[in-house]
C-alpha cells in the first residue's frame, strides 16, 4: 500500500511533467535457480523468474498525446487501475555455461550467459512498451598457476540487439487539436549499450 510511483503527464500545450503519487499495488512472483555440474570443468546455471505486478487502486493519468477527447476537445483522463508497473517484465530466463581448461601454464576458461527478458512497459500508464529481447554475453580468461596474473576478454551484448531502458513520446506544443500533427511529433529514450569488447589485465601484489 502507498507505493510511490512517478506519474508522467502532459499539459494541453504539450509540456512534459511528472509528479510522485502513492498507489496500492499487488505484487507476487517466483524465482528458481538450478546448477548442474557436467564435470569438474563444465558447469551450467539456469535461472528463471515470474513476476506479477498490478495497480489495484484508481489512478487517473492526463496525457496530451494518448488521451481520448470529448466532444469539446478536452482530454479524458485514463484510469490506469489494473495496469502493470513500469520496467517489470513478467518473465526472465538466463542460462550460463562455463568451461575450464587446466594446463601447466595456467587455467583457461570460456563461457557466456544467454538471457531472455519479457515485454516491459515504460510507464504505469502502459502507453509505451517494449517487446521481449535477448542478450548474449561472452567471456574468456587465462589465470596463471600462482593466480597472481589474469587476462579477461569479454563481449557484452554480443548479438548487438537494441532495447531501451527508458522511452517516451512528446506532443506538438503548438498544434491545435483535430489538425494533422497535433499529437505525437517525436519519440525517444535511453538505449542500452551496443556490442562492447573489453580486455582486462589483472596483477595481484
C-alpha angles and dihedrals in degrees: 000000000000094000111175116237134171112245115198121203139168127223123228090267092054100256112152115228136165136205134186114241136177116240136174115239140184115217133171136148149158132230127191130186128189128187122195125187107206089181138334088281104038123062132173127197122192124190128181131174138185120198128184120193128171137168105233101181130069115269123168122208125199112205122167092203099050111021120106118239134231125228091279093052095253120144118260106212117229121234105225095193108136094029126129122254114256123266091009113125117201093226139022130179133183136180123193126189124187126181123187123202111195119205141162091262095050143289121302117202129188127179148120148198127242115198134186120198120190129225117305135194120225096216141010089259087065092217094131124040140171124221122234118288140193131226130193123192121185131198138186126176145172123208122191120238090253090048087231096116131042137175117199125188121188139180112199119198089007092179089056092224121171126231136148133241091196131013138173146149132233130211131228106271093202099041123111118228113260095025126107112276096017093125130042115013103160140008129194146146148166109297125207120256115277123234108314129194120200138174121196128192119200127191122178120208 
